[in-house]
Amino acid sequence: MRSQALIRPAWTPATIALMVLGFMAYWPLGLAVLAYILWGDRLEAFRGDVGRATDRVAATFRRSGANIPAGFGRTGNVAFDDWREAELKRLDEERRRLNEASAEFESYARELRRAKDQEEFDRFMSQRGRRAGVEDAEIVSAR
């Protein structure tokens, strides 16, 4: 026997009122209530499916020795496994090289920004110095 809760994933007066109030208060809230009304009965099955899937992945990971990601175990085909290991090593080397190049570029761009900022600051200070000199001359001539 199922309990007849006031708020359940169905078109009841309470859920319709919550949906309308949700849209009036903040539209994503109303949308969430609408989604609950339409697909709320699937939530329990979804939660069960996710639980089973994560349990399978965790079990595979534990069986594999926990040092290689799940799904990357030996296939039994020695030639393929050797090729895959060589490709993964090559890709890791390429990723390392790209990360180094990215770090070098970030350093270069940071240095360019610093040089540009220094140039702009120097220009500002020289213009400020000239203006201050003109203002001082005006003050002296006014006396």
Secondary structure, 3 states (H helix, E strand, C coil): CCCCCCCCCCCCHHHHHHHHHHHHHCHHHHHHHHHHHHHHHHHHHHHHHHHHHHHHHHHHHHHCCCCCCCCCCCCCCHHHHHHHHHHHHHHHHHHHHHHHHHHHHHHHHHHHHHHHHHHHHHHHHHHHHHHHHHHHHHHHHHC
